[in-house]
Amino acid sequence: MPQATFRSTLRELVHCYQAFEGYASAHICQQGLTISQFDILVTLGNGQSMTPKELVEKTLITKGTLTGVVDRLQLKGLVSRTPSTLDGRSQIITLTKKGQTLFEKVFPGHLAYMGQAFAHLQTKEISHIEEVLSNLRHAFESQKTKGKTL
């Protein structure tokens, strides 16, 4: 691939991500949540319970950030922590009734809000975007597992 095309594609990918994040975070902040708090709320939604390790694997939150985010959600009364019955050193994080109620309120609204950005696209275009993004993600993942470095 020519370098100019490659750089242009990378630049567009970064701009797309920034636009997506800016659009999504504006709505999430209106709900009184940070992106990380919303990520946990959605991941635990519909009655899921997880260990901190599972939350790190299923969210975009790093291990070092997770404790503080969960602490703040707990202060808001949205999550609870209970000792794991399988491993006394670990905890299980669950949405409280208040957290589940908030999830049921904000998640459908957020999906509708995000859907507005896709409204001008045809179903075929959305499927194509999904396919291309999936291929790109797999390319990154396969390079990561190969341990490629410069």
C-alpha positions in Angstrom: 0.0 0.0 0.0 1.4 3.4 -0.9 2.5 5.4 2.2 0.3 8.4 1.4 -2.8 6.2 1.3 -1.8 4.4 4.4 -1.2 7.7 6.3 -4.5 9.2 5.0 -6.4 6.1 6.2 -4.8 6.2 9.6 -5.6 9.9 10.0 -9.2 9.2 9.0 -9.5 6.4 11.5 -8.2 8.6 14.3 -10.5 11.4 13.3 -13.5 9.0 13.2 -12.6 7.7 16.6 -12.3 11.2 18.0 -15.6 12.2 16.5 -17.3 9.0 17.8 -16.0 9.5 21.3 -16.9 13.2 21.4 -20.4 12.5 20.2 -21.0 9.6 22.6 -19.4 11.3 25.6 -21.5 14.4 25.2 -24.6 12.4 25.8 -23.1 10.2 28.5 -22.0 13.3 30.5 -25.6 14.6 30.3 -26.6 11.5 32.2 -24.2 12.5 35.1 -21.7 9.7 34.2 -18.2 9.5 32.9 -17.4 7.3 29.9 -15.7 4.8 32.3 -18.7 4.8 34.6 -21.1 4.3 31.7 -18.9 1.4 30.4 -19.2 -0.4 33.7 -22.9 0.3 34.1 -23.6 -1.1 30.6 -21.3 -4.1 31.1 -23.0 -5.0 34.4 -26.5 -4.2 33.0 -29.3 -6.8 33.0 -28.1 -8.5 36.2 -24.5 -9.3 35.4 -22.0 -9.7 38.2 -18.3 -9.7 37.6 -14.9 -9.7 39.3 -12.7 -6.8 38.7 -10.6 -8.9 36.4 -13.6 -9.8 34.3 -14.6 -6.1 34.1 -11.2 -5.1 32.8 -11.4 -7.8 30.1 -14.9 -6.7 29.0 -14.6 -3.0 29.2 -12.2 -0.3 27.9 -11.0 0.4 31.4 -7.5 -0.4 32.5 -6.7 -2.3 35.7 -5.2 0.8 37.3 -8.3 2.9 36.7 -11.0 0.3 37.5 -10.8 0.6 41.4 -11.4 4.4 41.4 -14.2 4.1 38.9 -15.9 1.4 40.9 -15.3 3.4 44.1 -17.1 6.4 42.6 -20.0 4.3 41.3 -20.3 2.7 44.8 -20.4 6.2 46.4 -23.3 7.0 44.0 -25.1 3.9 45.2 -25.0 2.3 41.7 -22.8 -0.8 42.4 -22.1 -3.0 45.3 -19.1 -5.1 46.1 -19.3 -8.5 47.8 -16.6 -11.0 48.6 -16.2 -13.8 46.1 -17.3 -17.2 47.4 -14.7 -18.8 45.1 -11.7 -16.6 46.0 -11.7 -14.7 49.2 -9.2 -12.3 47.8 -11.5 -11.2 45.1 -14.8 -9.3 45.0 -17.9 -9.5 42.9 -19.2 -6.2 41.5 -23.0 -6.0 40.9 -25.3 -3.2 40.0 -27.6 -2.2 42.9 -31.3 -1.7 42.3 -30.6 2.0 41.7 -27.8 1.1 39.3 -30.1 -1.3 37.4 -32.8 1.3 37.2 -30.3 3.9 35.8 -29.0 1.4 33.3 -32.6 0.7 32.1 -33.2 4.4 31.7 -29.9 5.6 30.1 -28.9 2.6 27.9 -31.9 2.6 25.5 -31.7 6.4 25.3 -28.0 6.3 24.5 -28.6 3.7 21.8 -31.2 5.9 20.2 -28.9 8.9 20.5 -26.0 7.0 18.8 -28.4 5.7 16.2 -29.0 9.3 15.0 -25.5 9.4 13.7 -26.2 6.3 11.5 -29.6 7.4 10.3 -28.3 8.6 6.9 -26.7 5.3 6.1 -28.3 2.4 4.3 -28.4 -1.0 6.0 -26.0 -2.3 3.4 -23.5 0.5 4.2 -23.7 -0.2 8.0 -23.1 -3.9 7.3 -20.1 -3.0 5.2 -18.7 -0.7 7.8 -19.1 -3.5 10.4 -17.3 -6.0 8.2 -14.4 -3.6 7.4 -14.0 -2.6 11.1 -14.0 -6.3 12.1 -11.3 -7.1 9.5 -9.2 -4.2 10.8 -9.6 -5.3 14.4 -8.6 -8.8 13.5 -5.6 -7.5 11.7 -4.5 -5.6 14.8 -5.1 -8.6 17.0 -3.2 -11.0 14.8 -0.2 -8.6 14.7 -0.3 -8.2 18.5 -0.3 -12.0 19.0 2.7 -12.3 16.7 4.6 -9.8 18.8 5.5 -7.7 15.9 7.7 -4.7 16.7 9.8 -2.3 14.7 
